[in-house]
Amino acid sequence: MKNILTEIKKILLVFFILCTTAIANANEHSGTGVVYDAHGNAYKTRKIGDYVWTLQNLKTPSGSACYKNQQANCDKYGRYYTWAMAMVSYPRGWHLPNKKEWKNLLDNLVIDWSAIEPSMMTRGRNYKGEWNGLGSFSYYWTSDAGNAGDDTKGSIMFSLNGQTVMDWTDFPENGLQSVRCVQD
């Protein structure tokens, strides 16, 4: 039974990443809000568990790229960052979440199942410079160091392939991944 509950929580976390519409429509008393980055991009926010999260992927243009270098993809999916840029690109008063914060999100997530958008799986560019995975899986940076050596950093991976819902992984720090932010 515990394994089933764990898998359900993992699925719910994926849906948080996939869908911001339902939770973004909540009223002021439910912990929602908006934060702006240094370039004027607005991000809806919501308190889930112990932390306030951005509900969209980061779009700060400095040191980032669009999926397949197409601006329309940045508008839809947000931008992609190396780990070093992810560590400095978030709005003031916010930070890159660590593994503990992602786990807290997983443990406290509630989502509207009718608002799922599988097209929001926003993979990114791997360490070989290849763009891949759009619509199938997504990686998000964590602030944690990787376990595979100095040139890897912690990452969380979500997949809709039926094999892996969520997994912690190491990723080369020069790869490009999506970013969500947590309030300080």
Summary of the structure (lengths in Angstrom):
residues: 184
radius of gyration: 15.3
end to end distance: 35.0
largest distance: 46.8
contacts: 565
relative contact order: 0.21
helix: 29%
strand: 32%
